[in-house]
Amino acid sequence: MNLNWIFDMEATPIIGASLMIGSSIFMYIVAFLAVMAIGGYLTYRTSPKRKQRREDKRNSER
């Protein structure tokens, strides 16, 4: 298998594009994790049992 094309000047845009694709996949993963974290936080916040418990705690502190 001939790997000389990797070091060819014409192949550098291909390598750059593959790096860009790789980083965009990484960005998608980061964005997905952020969405999951925010969604989980909102679900945790608005779940009625937690809300009730938090309001009870807030009332008992006063």
Secondary structure as UniProt FT lines:
FT   HELIX           4..7
FT   HELIX           9..11
FT   HELIX           12..46
FT   HELIX           48..61
//
